[in-house]
């Protein structure tokens, strides 16, 4: 993969959501320089360099070149984030939790409806017996 041995991965996407190329860069343990927006922040948290304007990128590159060992923890941080939060096991588990929660809510509503139906039936029988 092209991103595997790169100096850094530049992610300029400013809209959207979870981007596959960003996840791929994270799994490759790249230093990531990403556009500062809510989507990228949600995916990467504080494990990347964020920029607001193209001019800031030069300062970021200079900082990394000056002391790249200082930023090794960022590589580990993005790797940990992508493997724990964006793995198929994690995704399936979240869907399983959601399904279980919704099913329990459905059963509660069904139980309320059933109890109300029984109450109305008992009231009707009581009224007929008077």
Backbone as XML, in Angstrom:
<?xml version="1.0"?>
<chain id="A" units="angstrom">
  <residue number="1" name="UNK">
    <atom name="N" x="0.826" y="-1.171" z="0.000"/>
    <atom name="CA" x="0.000" y="0.000" z="0.000"/>
    <atom name="C" x="0.877" y="1.242" z="0.000"/>
  </residue>
  <residue number="2" name="UNK">
    <atom name="N" x="0.453" y="2.193" z="-0.742"/>
    <atom name="CA" x="1.213" y="3.423" z="-0.908"/>
    <atom name="C" x="1.422" y="4.165" z="0.411"/>
  </residue>
  <residue number="3" name="UNK">
    <atom name="N" x="0.433" y="4.176" z="1.257"/>
    <atom name="CA" x="0.509" y="4.947" z="2.504"/>
    <atom name="C" x="1.396" y="4.295" z="3.569"/>
  </residue>
  <residue number="4" name="UNK">
    <atom name="N" x="1.766" y="3.063" z="3.368"/>
    <atom name="CA" x="2.446" y="2.306" z="4.417"/>
    <atom name="C" x="3.770" y="2.926" z="4.860"/>
  </residue>
  <residue number="5" name="UNK">
    <atom name="N" x="4.548" y="3.453" z="3.952"/>
    <atom name="CA" x="5.867" y="3.965" z="4.311"/>
    <atom name="C" x="6.017" y="5.462" z="4.080"/>
  </residue>
  <residue number="6" name="UNK">
    <atom name="N" x="4.951" y="6.177" z="4.091"/>
    <atom name="CA" x="5.028" y="7.609" z="3.823"/>
    <atom name="C" x="5.463" y="8.383" z="5.070"/>
  </residue>
  <residue number="7" name="UNK">
    <atom name="N" x="5.981" y="9.572" z="4.833"/>
    <atom name="CA" x="6.395" y="10.469" z="5.917"/>
    <atom name="C" x="5.191" y="10.838" z="6.781"/>
  </residue>
  <residue number="8" name="UNK">
    <atom name="N" x="4.120" y="11.212" z="6.116"/>
    <atom name="CA" x="2.878" y="11.578" z="6.804"/>
    <atom name="C" x="1.745" y="11.460" z="5.794"/>
  </residue>
  <residue number="9" name="UNK">
    <atom name="N" x="0.558" y="11.328" z="6.311"/>
    <atom name="CA" x="-0.625" y="11.274" z="5.450"/>
    <atom name="C" x="-1.378" y="12.586" z="5.609"/>
  </residue>
  <residue number="10" name="UNK">
    <atom name="N" x="-1.650" y="13.230" z="4.492"/>
    <atom name="CA" x="-2.399" y="14.484" z="4.491"/>
    <atom name="C" x="-3.850" y="14.180" z="4.158"/>
  </residue>
  <residue number="11" name="UNK">
    <atom name="N" x="-4.733" y="14.552" z="5.060"/>
    <atom name="CA" x="-6.159" y="14.298" z="4.845"/>
    <atom name="C" x="-6.867" y="15.644" z="4.745"/>
  </residue>
  <residue number="12" name="UNK">
    <atom name="N" x="-7.171" y="16.040" z="3.520"/>
    <atom name="CA" x="-7.747" y="17.352" z="3.278"/>
    <atom name="C" x="-9.252" y="17.380" z="3.196"/>
  </residue>
  <residue number="13" name="UNK">
    <atom name="N" x="-9.903" y="16.259" z="3.422"/>
    <atom name="CA" x="-11.364" y="16.219" z="3.329"/>
    <atom name="C" x="-11.963" y="17.112" z="4.413"/>
  </residue>
  <residue number="14" name="UNK">
    <atom name="N" x="-12.886" y="17.962" z="4.000"/>
    <atom name="CA" x="-13.477" y="18.892" z="4.963"/>
    <atom name="C" x="-14.957" y="18.614" z="5.217"/>
  </residue>
  <residue number="15" name="UNK">
    <atom name="N" x="-15.494" y="17.622" z="4.565"/>
    <atom name="CA" x="-16.907" y="17.286" z="4.764"/>
    <atom name="C" x="-17.062" y="15.775" z="4.694"/>
  </residue>
  <residue number="16" name="UNK">
    <atom name="N" x="-18.172" y="15.312" z="5.171"/>
    <atom name="CA" x="-18.443" y="13.881" z="5.073"/>
    <atom name="C" x="-18.550" y="13.243" z="6.425"/>
  </residue>
  <residue number="17" name="UNK">
    <atom name="N" x="-17.956" y="12.101" z="6.543"/>
    <atom name="CA" x="-18.024" y="11.347" z="7.781"/>
    <atom name="C" x="-16.768" y="10.524" z="7.913"/>
  </residue>
  <residue number="18" name="UNK">
    <atom name="N" x="-16.926" y="9.266" z="8.168"/>
    <atom name="CA" x="-15.784" y="8.370" z="8.298"/>
    <atom name="C" x="-15.258" y="8.051" z="6.911"/>
  </residue>
  <residue number="19" name="UNK">
    <atom name="N" x="-14.028" y="8.443" z="6.641"/>
    <atom name="CA" x="-13.453" y="8.285" z="5.316"/>
    <atom name="C" x="-12.542" y="7.061" z="5.278"/>
  </residue>
  <residue number="20" name="UNK">
    <atom name="N" x="-12.747" y="6.154" z="4.328"/>
    <atom name="CA" x="-11.926" y="4.936" z="4.255"/>
    <atom name="C" x="-10.428" y="5.204" z="4.105"/>
  </residue>
  <residue number="21" name="UNK">
    <atom name="N" x="-10.048" y="6.237" z="3.358"/>
    <atom name="CA" x="-8.619" y="6.511" z="3.194"/>
    <atom name="C" x="-7.997" y="6.970" z="4.514"/>
  </residue>
  <residue number="22" name="UNK">
    <atom name="N" x="-8.757" y="7.672" z="5.322"/>
    <atom name="CA" x="-8.263" y="8.082" z="6.635"/>
    <atom name="C" x="-8.088" y="6.865" z="7.546"/>
  </residue>
  <residue number="23" name="UNK">
    <atom name="N" x="-9.056" y="5.969" z="7.539"/>
    <atom name="CA" x="-8.939" y="4.746" z="8.344"/>
    <atom name="C" x="-7.742" y="3.910" z="7.898"/>
  </residue>
  <residue number="24" name="UNK">
    <atom name="N" x="-7.519" y="3.858" z="6.588"/>
    <atom name="CA" x="-6.373" y="3.101" z="6.072"/>
    <atom name="C" x="-5.064" y="3.712" z="6.557"/>
  </residue>
  <residue number="25" name="UNK">
    <atom name="N" x="-4.964" y="5.030" z="6.541"/>
    <atom name="CA" x="-3.753" y="5.696" z="7.033"/>
    <atom name="C" x="-3.558" y="5.425" z="8.524"/>
  </residue>
  <residue number="26" name="UNK">
    <atom name="N" x="-4.652" y="5.364" z="9.251"/>
    <atom name="CA" x="-4.567" y="5.091" z="10.687"/>
    <atom name="C" x="-4.068" y="3.673" z="10.949"/>
  </residue>
  <residue number="27" name="UNK">
    <atom name="N" x="-4.560" y="2.713" z="10.191"/>
    <atom name="CA" x="-4.148" y="1.319" z="10.393"/>
    <atom name="C" x="-2.673" y="1.131" z="10.018"/>
  </residue>
  <residue number="28" name="UNK">
    <atom name="N" x="-2.154" y="2.011" z="9.148"/>
    <atom name="CA" x="-0.743" y="1.951" z="8.747"/>
    <atom name="C" x="0.177" y="2.667" z="9.736"/>
  </residue>
  <residue number="29" name="UNK">
    <atom name="N" x="-0.406" y="3.194" z="10.814"/>
    <atom name="CA" x="0.354" y="3.922" z="11.840"/>
    <atom name="C" x="1.100" y="5.118" z="11.252"/>
  </residue>
  <residue number="30" name="UNK">
    <atom name="N" x="0.403" y="5.874" z="10.413"/>
    <atom name="CA" x="0.995" y="7.085" z="9.851"/>
    <atom name="C" x="0.826" y="8.260" z="10.801"/>
  </residue>
  <residue number="31" name="UNK">
    <atom name="N" x="1.757" y="9.200" z="10.712"/>
    <atom name="CA" x="1.499" y="10.513" z="11.286"/>
    <atom name="C" x="0.489" y="11.146" z="10.346"/>
  </residue>
  <residue number="32" name="UNK">
    <atom name="N" x="-0.578" y="11.681" z="10.900"/>
    <atom name="CA" x="-1.654" y="12.221" z="10.068"/>
    <atom name="C" x="-1.765" y="13.723" z="10.277"/>
  </residue>
  <residue number="33" name="UNK">
    <atom name="N" x="-1.858" y="14.420" z="9.157"/>
    <atom name="CA" x="-2.086" y="15.861" z="9.147"/>
    <atom name="C" x="-3.439" y="16.047" z="8.485"/>
  </residue>
  <residue number="34" name="UNK">
    <atom name="N" x="-4.430" y="16.438" z="9.278"/>
    <atom name="CA" x="-5.812" y="16.449" z="8.790"/>
    <atom name="C" x="-6.450" y="17.830" z="8.901"/>
  </residue>
  <residue number="35" name="UNK">
    <atom name="N" x="-7.337" y="18.083" z="7.964"/>
    <atom name="CA" x="-8.128" y="19.313" z="8.020"/>
    <atom name="C" x="-8.921" y="19.317" z="9.325"/>
  </residue>
  <residue number="36" name="UNK">
    <atom name="N" x="-8.969" y="20.464" z="9.967"/>
    <atom name="CA" x="-9.632" y="20.587" z="11.266"/>
    <atom name="C" x="-11.138" y="20.747" z="11.070"/>
  </residue>
  <residue number="37" name="UNK">
    <atom name="N" x="-11.865" y="19.654" z="11.253"/>
    <atom name="CA" x="-13.328" y="19.701" z="11.199"/>
    <atom name="C" x="-13.887" y="18.616" z="12.113"/>
  </residue>
  <residue number="38" name="UNK">
    <atom name="N" x="-15.178" y="18.718" z="12.387"/>
    <atom name="CA" x="-15.781" y="17.811" z="13.373"/>
    <atom name="C" x="-15.716" y="16.346" z="12.950"/>
  </residue>
  <residue number="39" name="UNK">
    <atom name="N" x="-15.765" y="16.071" z="11.652"/>
    <atom name="CA" x="-15.740" y="14.682" z="11.187"/>
    <atom name="C" x="-14.375" y="14.054" z="11.461"/>
  </residue>
  <residue number="40" name="UNK">
    <atom name="N" x="-13.313" y="14.759" z="11.088"/>
    <atom name="CA" x="-11.967" y="14.237" z="11.318"/>
    <atom name="C" x="-11.658" y="14.148" z="12.812"/>
  </residue>
  <residue number="41" name="UNK">
    <atom name="N" x="-12.131" y="15.116" z="13.580"/>
    <atom name="CA" x="-11.895" y="15.082" z="15.031"/>
    <atom name="C" x="-12.612" y="13.907" z="15.687"/>
  </residue>
  <residue number="42" name="UNK">
    <atom name="N" x="-13.795" y="13.596" z="15.203"/>
    <atom name="CA" x="-14.527" y="12.454" z="15.762"/>
    <atom name="C" x="-13.790" y="11.145" z="15.485"/>
  </residue>
  <residue number="43" name="UNK">
    <atom name="N" x="-13.223" y="11.027" z="14.313"/>
    <atom name="CA" x="-12.525" y="9.798" z="13.934"/>
    <atom name="C" x="-11.173" y="9.691" z="14.636"/>
  </residue>
  <residue number="44" name="UNK">
    <atom name="N" x="-10.391" y="10.764" z="14.627"/>
    <atom name="CA" x="-8.994" y="10.697" z="15.079"/>
    <atom name="C" x="-8.748" y="11.162" z="16.510"/>
  </residue>
  <residue number="45" name="UNK">
    <atom name="N" x="-9.718" y="11.849" z="17.078"/>
    <atom name="CA" x="-9.555" y="12.438" z="18.410"/>
    <atom name="C" x="-8.333" y="13.357" z="18.420"/>
  </residue>
  <residue number="46" name="UNK">
    <atom name="N" x="-7.471" y="13.236" z="19.423"/>
    <atom name="CA" x="-6.301" y="14.120" z="19.528"/>
    <atom name="C" x="-5.018" y="13.450" z="19.055"/>
  </residue>
  <residue number="47" name="UNK">
    <atom name="N" x="-5.137" y="12.467" z="18.202"/>
    <atom name="CA" x="-3.974" y="11.688" z="17.779"/>
    <atom name="C" x="-3.364" y="12.145" z="16.464"/>
  </residue>
  <residue number="48" name="UNK">
    <atom name="N" x="-3.753" y="13.299" z="15.972"/>
    <atom name="CA" x="-3.240" y="13.795" z="14.692"/>
    <atom name="C" x="-2.949" y="15.287" z="14.800"/>
  </residue>
  <residue number="49" name="UNK">
    <atom name="N" x="-2.276" y="15.807" z="13.786"/>
    <atom name="CA" x="-2.097" y="17.249" z="13.660"/>
    <atom name="C" x="-3.269" y="17.788" z="12.856"/>
  </residue>
  <residue number="50" name="UNK">
    <atom name="N" x="-3.886" y="18.842" z="13.343"/>
    <atom name="CA" x="-4.990" y="19.472" z="12.613"/>
    <atom name="C" x="-4.536" y="20.822" z="12.079"/>
  </residue>
  <residue number="51" name="UNK">
    <atom name="N" x="-5.020" y="21.159" z="10.898"/>
    <atom name="CA" x="-4.732" y="22.476" z="10.327"/>
    <atom name="C" x="-6.033" y="23.131" z="9.883"/>
  </residue>
  <residue number="52" name="UNK">
    <atom name="N" x="-6.040" y="24.457" z="9.966"/>
    <atom name="CA" x="-7.192" y="25.235" z="9.523"/>
    <atom name="C" x="-6.947" y="25.891" z="8.171"/>
  </residue>
  <residue number="53" name="UNK">
    <atom name="N" x="-5.683" y="26.144" z="7.870"/>
    <atom name="CA" x="-5.345" y="26.770" z="6.590"/>
    <atom name="C" x="-4.106" y="26.089" z="6.020"/>
  </residue>
  <residue number="54" name="UNK">
    <atom name="N" x="-3.933" y="26.147" z="4.708"/>
    <atom name="CA" x="-2.756" y="25.510" z="4.090"/>
    <atom name="C" x="-1.432" y="26.041" z="4.644"/>
  </residue>
  <residue number="55" name="UNK">
    <atom name="N" x="-1.414" y="27.295" z="5.055"/>
    <atom name="CA" x="-0.177" y="27.880" z="5.586"/>
    <atom name="C" x="0.299" y="27.157" z="6.848"/>
  </residue>
  <residue number="56" name="UNK">
    <atom name="N" x="-0.603" y="26.637" z="7.618"/>
    <atom name="CA" x="-0.246" y="25.938" z="8.857"/>
    <atom name="C" x="0.468" y="24.616" z="8.591"/>
  </residue>
  <residue number="57" name="UNK">
    <atom name="N" x="0.259" y="24.041" z="7.434"/>
    <atom name="CA" x="0.849" y="22.734" z="7.119"/>
    <atom name="C" x="2.372" y="22.794" z="7.142"/>
  </residue>
  <residue number="58" name="UNK">
    <atom name="N" x="2.953" y="23.880" z="6.624"/>
    <atom name="CA" x="4.419" y="24.012" z="6.614"/>
    <atom name="C" x="4.986" y="23.977" z="8.030"/>
  </residue>
  <residue number="59" name="UNK">
    <atom name="N" x="4.334" y="24.650" z="8.953"/>
    <atom name="CA" x="4.795" y="24.641" z="10.348"/>
    <atom name="C" x="4.688" y="23.243" z="10.957"/>
  </residue>
  <residue number="60" name="UNK">
    <atom name="N" x="3.637" y="22.546" z="10.622"/>
    <atom name="CA" x="3.451" y="21.181" z="11.136"/>
    <atom name="C" x="4.554" y="20.269" z="10.607"/>
  </residue>
  <residue number="61" name="UNK">
    <atom name="N" x="4.821" y="20.348" z="9.308"/>
    <atom name="CA" x="5.877" y="19.511" z="8.710"/>
    <atom name="C" x="7.221" y="19.825" z="9.352"/>
  </residue>
  <residue number="62" name="UNK">
    <atom name="N" x="7.527" y="21.101" z="9.536"/>
    <atom name="CA" x="8.799" y="21.495" z="10.158"/>
    <atom name="C" x="8.905" y="20.929" z="11.569"/>
  </residue>
  <residue number="63" name="UNK">
    <atom name="N" x="7.821" y="20.963" z="12.305"/>
    <atom name="CA" x="7.811" y="20.432" z="13.670"/>
    <atom name="C" x="8.075" y="18.930" z="13.679"/>
  </residue>
  <residue number="64" name="UNK">
    <atom name="N" x="7.456" y="18.217" z="12.756"/>
    <atom name="CA" x="7.650" y="16.762" z="12.681"/>
    <atom name="C" x="9.082" y="16.442" z="12.270"/>
  </residue>
  <residue number="65" name="UNK">
    <atom name="N" x="9.602" y="17.154" z="11.264"/>
    <atom name="CA" x="10.974" y="16.900" z="10.793"/>
    <atom name="C" x="11.999" y="17.187" z="11.882"/>
  </residue>
  <residue number="66" name="UNK">
    <atom name="N" x="11.732" y="18.169" z="12.705"/>
    <atom name="CA" x="12.654" y="18.562" z="13.769"/>
    <atom name="C" x="12.812" y="17.460" z="14.810"/>
  </residue>
  <residue number="67" name="UNK">
    <atom name="N" x="11.716" y="16.787" z="15.143"/>
    <atom name="CA" x="11.768" y="15.765" z="16.190"/>
    <atom name="C" x="10.675" y="14.725" z="15.958"/>
  </residue>
  <residue number="68" name="UNK">
    <atom name="N" x="10.863" y="13.879" z="14.953"/>
    <atom name="CA" x="9.823" y="12.906" z="14.598"/>
    <atom name="C" x="9.588" y="11.875" z="15.706"/>
  </residue>
  <residue number="69" name="UNK">
    <atom name="N" x="10.628" y="11.553" z="16.480"/>
    <atom name="CA" x="10.464" y="10.572" z="17.561"/>
    <atom name="C" x="9.460" y="11.064" z="18.603"/>
  </residue>
  <residue number="70" name="UNK">
    <atom name="N" x="9.367" y="12.366" z="18.746"/>
    <atom name="CA" x="8.442" y="12.974" z="19.700"/>
    <atom name="C" x="6.988" y="12.634" z="19.370"/>
  </residue>
  <residue number="71" name="UNK">
    <atom name="N" x="6.739" y="12.305" z="18.111"/>
    <atom name="CA" x="5.363" y="12.092" z="17.666"/>
    <atom name="C" x="5.011" y="10.628" z="17.428"/>
  </residue>
  <residue number="72" name="UNK">
    <atom name="N" x="5.866" y="9.724" z="17.858"/>
    <atom name="CA" x="5.586" y="8.292" z="17.708"/>
    <atom name="C" x="4.298" y="7.895" z="18.426"/>
  </residue>
  <residue number="73" name="UNK">
    <atom name="N" x="4.008" y="8.564" z="19.541"/>
    <atom name="CA" x="2.787" y="8.244" z="20.291"/>
    <atom name="C" x="1.531" y="8.540" z="19.468"/>
  </residue>
  <residue number="74" name="UNK">
    <atom name="N" x="1.615" y="9.494" z="18.540"/>
    <atom name="CA" x="0.463" y="9.782" z="17.683"/>
    <atom name="C" x="0.161" y="8.594" z="16.776"/>
  </residue>
  <residue number="75" name="UNK">
    <atom name="N" x="1.216" y="7.972" z="16.262"/>
    <atom name="CA" x="1.034" y="6.789" z="15.405"/>
    <atom name="C" x="0.330" y="5.675" z="16.179"/>
  </residue>
  <residue number="76" name="UNK">
    <atom name="N" x="0.788" y="5.464" z="17.399"/>
    <atom name="CA" x="0.160" y="4.431" z="18.232"/>
    <atom name="C" x="-1.275" y="4.809" z="18.585"/>
  </residue>
  <residue number="77" name="UNK">
    <atom name="N" x="-1.496" y="6.095" z="18.806"/>
    <atom name="CA" x="-2.836" y="6.563" z="19.151"/>
    <atom name="C" x="-3.847" y="6.338" z="18.044"/>
  </residue>
  <residue number="78" name="UNK">
    <atom name="N" x="-3.455" y="6.653" z="16.799"/>
    <atom name="CA" x="-4.401" y="6.440" z="15.693"/>
    <atom name="C" x="-4.619" y="4.956" z="15.452"/>
  </residue>
  <residue number="79" name="UNK">
    <atom name="N" x="-3.557" y="4.174" z="15.630"/>
    <atom name="CA" x="-3.688" y="2.727" z="15.440"/>
    <atom name="C" x="-4.642" y="2.136" z="16.483"/>
  </residue>
  <residue number="80" name="UNK">
    <atom name="N" x="-4.463" y="2.540" z="17.730"/>
    <atom name="CA" x="-5.344" y="2.060" z="18.808"/>
    <atom name="C" x="-6.792" y="2.465" z="18.535"/>
  </residue>
  <residue number="81" name="UNK">
    <atom name="N" x="-6.978" y="3.697" z="18.099"/>
    <atom name="CA" x="-8.335" y="4.197" z="17.820"/>
    <atom name="C" x="-8.990" y="3.390" z="16.704"/>
  </residue>
  <residue number="82" name="UNK">
    <atom name="N" x="-8.288" y="3.189" z="15.604"/>
    <atom name="CA" x="-8.895" y="2.504" z="14.457"/>
    <atom name="C" x="-9.131" y="1.027" z="14.752"/>
  </residue>
  <residue number="83" name="UNK">
    <atom name="N" x="-8.223" y="0.389" z="15.475"/>
    <atom name="CA" x="-8.399" y="-1.045" z="15.740"/>
    <atom name="C" x="-9.447" y="-1.319" z="16.813"/>
  </residue>
  <residue number="84" name="UNK">
    <atom name="N" x="-9.632" y="-0.380" z="17.728"/>
    <atom name="CA" x="-10.625" y="-0.631" z="18.778"/>
    <atom name="C" x="-12.010" y="-0.109" z="18.418"/>
  </residue>
  <residue number="85" name="UNK">
    <atom name="N" x="-12.084" y="0.990" z="17.695"/>
    <atom name="CA" x="-13.377" y="1.618" z="17.444"/>
    <atom name="C" x="-13.943" y="1.300" z="16.065"/>
  </residue>
  <residue number="86" name="UNK">
    <atom name="N" x="-13.085" y="1.036" z="15.101"/>
    <atom name="CA" x="-13.544" y="0.815" z="13.730"/>
    <atom name="C" x="-13.324" y="-0.613" z="13.238"/>
  </residue>
  <residue number="87" name="UNK">
    <atom name="N" x="-13.174" y="-1.557" z="14.146"/>
    <atom name="CA" x="-13.041" y="-2.962" z="13.742"/>
    <atom name="C" x="-14.426" y="-3.538" z="13.487"/>
  </residue>
  <residue number="88" name="UNK">
    <atom name="N" x="-14.487" y="-4.596" z="12.699"/>
    <atom name="CA" x="-15.789" y="-5.219" z="12.425"/>
    <atom name="C" x="-16.414" y="-5.761" z="13.700"/>
  </residue>
  <residue number="89" name="UNK">
    <atom name="N" x="-15.586" y="-6.283" z="14.604"/>
    <atom name="CA" x="-16.123" y="-6.780" z="15.877"/>
    <atom name="C" x="-16.785" y="-5.660" z="16.666"/>
  </residue>
  <residue number="90" name="UNK">
    <atom name="N" x="-16.124" y="-4.520" z="16.728"/>
    <atom name="CA" x="-16.673" y="-3.379" z="17.450"/>
    <atom name="C" x="-17.966" y="-2.887" z="16.806"/>
  </residue>
  <residue number="91" name="UNK">
    <atom name="N" x="-17.973" y="-2.806" z="15.501"/>
    <atom name="CA" x="-19.163" y="-2.341" z="14.778"/>
    <atom name="C" x="-20.321" y="-3.316" z="14.980"/>
  </residue>
  <residue number="92" name="UNK">
    <atom name="N" x="-20.051" y="-4.606" z="14.843"/>
    <atom name="CA" x="-21.102" y="-5.617" z="15.029"/>
    <atom name="C" x="-21.640" y="-5.583" z="16.460"/>
  </residue>
  <residue number="93" name="UNK">
    <atom name="N" x="-20.750" y="-5.385" z="17.417"/>
    <atom name="CA" x="-21.159" y="-5.318" z="18.822"/>
    <atom name="C" x="-22.087" y="-4.123" z="19.064"/>
  </residue>
  <residue number="94" name="UNK">
    <atom name="N" x="-21.770" y="-2.994" z="18.451"/>
    <atom name="CA" x="-22.617" y="-1.806" z="18.607"/>
    <atom name="C" x="-23.995" y="-2.033" z="17.987"/>
  </residue>
  <residue number="95" name="UNK">
    <atom name="N" x="-24.042" y="-2.670" z="16.810"/>
    <atom name="CA" x="-25.338" y="-2.988" z="16.204"/>
    <atom name="C" x="-26.110" y="-3.985" z="17.069"/>
  </residue>
  <residue number="96" name="UNK">
    <atom name="N" x="-25.412" y="-4.943" z="17.634"/>
    <atom name="CA" x="-26.047" y="-5.921" z="18.513"/>
    <atom name="C" x="-26.654" y="-5.223" z="19.734"/>
  </residue>
  <residue number="97" name="UNK">
    <atom name="N" x="-25.891" y="-4.309" z="20.334"/>
    <atom name="CA" x="-26.393" y="-3.547" z="21.486"/>
    <atom name="C" x="-27.613" y="-2.714" z="21.107"/>
  </residue>
  <residue number="98" name="UNK">
    <atom name="N" x="-27.545" y="-2.071" z="19.945"/>
    <atom name="CA" x="-28.666" y="-1.253" z="19.486"/>
    <atom name="C" x="-29.909" y="-2.109" z="19.257"/>
  </residue>
  <residue number="99" name="UNK">
    <atom name="N" x="-29.736" y="-3.248" z="18.594"/>
    <atom name="CA" x="-30.864" y="-4.140" z="18.338"/>
    <atom name="C" x="-31.483" y="-4.614" z="19.652"/>
  </residue>
  <residue number="100" name="UNK">
    <atom name="N" x="-30.645" y="-5.010" z="20.595"/>
    <atom name="CA" x="-31.135" y="-5.482" z="21.891"/>
    <atom name="C" x="-31.899" y="-4.379" z="22.625"/>
  </residue>
  <residue number="101" name="UNK">
    <atom name="N" x="-31.356" y="-3.167" z="22.619"/>
    <atom name="CA" x="-32.020" y="-2.038" z="23.272"/>
    <atom name="C" x="-33.385" y="-1.773" z="22.636"/>
  </residue>
  <residue number="102" name="UNK">
    <atom name="N" x="-33.421" y="-1.724" z="21.303"/>
    <atom name="CA" x="-34.684" y="-1.458" z="20.605"/>
    <atom name="C" x="-35.694" y="-2.582" z="20.841"/>
  </residue>
  <residue number="103" name="UNK">
    <atom name="N" x="-35.214" y="-3.805" z="20.861"/>
    <atom name="CA" x="-36.100" y="-4.946" z="21.097"/>
    <atom name="C" x="-36.693" y="-4.876" z="22.506"/>
  </residue>
  <residue number="104" name="UNK">
    <atom name="N" x="-35.866" y="-4.531" z="23.485"/>
    <atom name="CA" x="-36.360" y="-4.404" z="24.866"/>
    <atom name="C" x="-37.403" y="-3.293" z="24.966"/>
  </residue>
  <residue number="105" name="UNK">
    <atom name="N" x="-37.154" y="-2.174" z="24.295"/>
    <atom name="CA" x="-38.133" y="-1.081" z="24.290"/>
    <atom name="C" x="-39.440" y="-1.535" z="23.654"/>
  </residue>
  <residue number="106" name="UNK">
    <atom name="N" x="-39.337" y="-2.282" z="22.567"/>
    <atom name="CA" x="-40.525" y="-2.803" z="21.892"/>
    <atom name="C" x="-41.314" y="-3.712" z="22.833"/>
  </residue>
  <residue number="107" name="UNK">
    <atom name="N" x="-40.605" y="-4.594" z="23.546"/>
    <atom name="CA" x="-41.279" y="-5.506" z="24.477"/>
    <atom name="C" x="-41.945" y="-4.750" z="25.619"/>
  </residue>
  <residue number="108" name="UNK">
    <atom name="N" x="-41.299" y="-3.698" z="26.109"/>
    <atom name="CA" x="-41.906" y="-2.886" z="27.172"/>
    <atom name="C" x="-43.198" y="-2.248" z="26.684"/>
  </residue>
  <residue number="109" name="UNK">
    <atom name="N" x="-43.161" y="-1.687" z="25.480"/>
    <atom name="CA" x="-44.362" y="-1.058" z="24.916"/>
    <atom name="C" x="-45.459" y="-2.092" z="24.695"/>
  </residue>
  <residue number="110" name="UNK">
    <atom name="N" x="-45.064" y="-3.256" z="24.221"/>
    <atom name="CA" x="-46.029" y="-4.330" z="23.998"/>
    <atom name="C" x="-46.661" y="-4.759" z="25.325"/>
  </residue>
  <residue number="111" name="UNK">
    <atom name="N" x="-45.847" y="-4.823" z="26.371"/>
    <atom name="CA" x="-46.341" y="-5.200" z="27.693"/>
    <atom name="C" x="-47.316" y="-4.151" z="28.227"/>
  </residue>
  <residue number="112" name="UNK">
    <atom name="N" x="-47.004" y="-2.863" z="28.036"/>
    <atom name="CA" x="-47.914" y="-1.792" z="28.467"/>
    <atom name="C" x="-49.247" y="-1.908" z="27.738"/>
  </residue>
  <residue number="113" name="UNK">
    <atom name="N" x="-49.173" y="-2.155" z="26.437"/>
    <atom name="CA" x="-50.388" y="-2.291" z="25.635"/>
    <atom name="C" x="-51.214" y="-3.478" z="26.125"/>
  </residue>
  <residue number="114" name="UNK">
    <atom name="N" x="-50.559" y="-4.585" z="26.403"/>
    <atom name="CA" x="-51.245" y="-5.791" z="26.858"/>
    <atom name="C" x="-51.919" y="-5.554" z="28.211"/>
  </residue>
  <residue number="115" name="UNK">
    <atom name="N" x="-51.229" y="-4.884" z="29.127"/>
    <atom name="CA" x="-51.809" y="-4.586" z="30.446"/>
    <atom name="C" x="-53.010" y="-3.659" z="30.304"/>
  </residue>
  <residue number="116" name="UNK">
    <atom name="N" x="-52.887" y="-2.647" z="29.454"/>
    <atom name="CA" x="-53.999" y="-1.719" z="29.245"/>
    <atom name="C" x="-55.197" y="-2.450" z="28.648"/>
  </residue>
  <residue number="117" name="UNK">
    <atom name="N" x="-54.937" y="-3.339" z="27.699"/>
    <atom name="CA" x="-56.011" y="-4.128" z="27.087"/>
    <atom name="C" x="-56.708" y="-4.984" z="28.143"/>
  </residue>
  <residue number="118" name="UNK">
    <atom name="N" x="-55.932" y="-5.604" z="29.035"/>
    <atom name="CA" x="-56.511" y="-6.423" z="30.111"/>
    <atom name="C" x="-57.351" y="-5.573" z="31.059"/>
  </residue>
  <residue number="119" name="UNK">
    <atom name="N" x="-56.866" y="-4.380" z="31.388"/>
    <atom name="CA" x="-57.624" y="-3.484" z="32.271"/>
    <atom name="C" x="-58.961" y="-3.107" z="31.640"/>
  </residue>
  <residue number="120" name="UNK">
    <atom name="N" x="-58.924" y="-2.743" z="30.365"/>
    <atom name="CA" x="-60.161" y="-2.371" z="29.668"/>
    <atom name="C" x="-61.131" y="-3.547" z="29.601"/>
  </residue>
  <residue number="121" name="UNK">
    <atom name="N" x="-60.600" y="-4.724" z="29.375"/>
    <atom name="CA" x="-61.433" y="-5.922" z="29.322"/>
    <atom name="C" x="-62.093" y="-6.168" z="30.678"/>
  </residue>
  <residue number="122" name="UNK">
    <atom name="N" x="-61.296" y="-6.039" z="31.750"/>
    <atom name="CA" x="-61.829" y="-6.246" z="33.102"/>
    <atom name="C" x="-62.896" y="-5.200" z="33.433"/>
  </residue>
  <residue number="123" name="UNK">
    <atom name="N" x="-62.658" y="-3.952" z="33.014"/>
    <atom name="CA" x="-63.658" y="-2.902" z="33.238"/>
    <atom name="C" x="-64.954" y="-3.226" z="32.503"/>
  </residue>
  <residue number="124" name="UNK">
    <atom name="N" x="-64.832" y="-3.699" z="31.278"/>
    <atom name="CA" x="-66.009" y="-4.027" z="30.473"/>
    <atom name="C" x="-66.790" y="-5.169" z="31.122"/>
  </residue>
  <residue number="125" name="UNK">
    <atom name="N" x="-66.086" y="-6.202" z="31.573"/>
    <atom name="CA" x="-66.743" y="-7.339" z="32.231"/>
    <atom name="C" x="-67.418" y="-6.869" z="33.511"/>
  </residue>
  <residue number="126" name="UNK">
    <atom name="N" x="-66.716" y="-6.021" z="34.274"/>
    <atom name="CA" x="-67.284" y="-5.497" z="35.511"/>
    <atom name="C" x="-68.542" y="-4.688" z="35.256"/>
  </residue>
  <residue number="127" name="UNK">
    <atom name="N" x="-68.549" y="-3.892" z="34.205"/>
    <atom name="CA" x="-69.719" y="-3.069" z="33.867"/>
    <atom name="C" x="-70.877" y="-3.942" z="33.416"/>
  </residue>
  <residue number="128" name="UNK">
    <atom name="N" x="-70.595" y="-5.013" z="32.709"/>
    <atom name="CA" x="-71.652" y="-5.914" z="32.232"/>
    <atom name="C" x="-72.263" y="-6.703" z="33.383"/>
  </residue>
  <residue number="129" name="UNK">
    <atom name="N" x="-71.495" y="-6.989" z="34.419"/>
    <atom name="CA" x="-71.985" y="-7.770" z="35.554"/>
    <atom name="C" x="-72.793" y="-6.937" z="36.540"/>
  </residue>
  <residue number="130" name="UNK">
    <atom name="N" x="-72.837" y="-5.651" z="36.363"/>
    <atom name="CA" x="-73.601" y="-4.818" z="37.306"/>
    <atom name="C" x="-75.018" y="-4.663" z="36.906"/>
  </residue>
</chain>
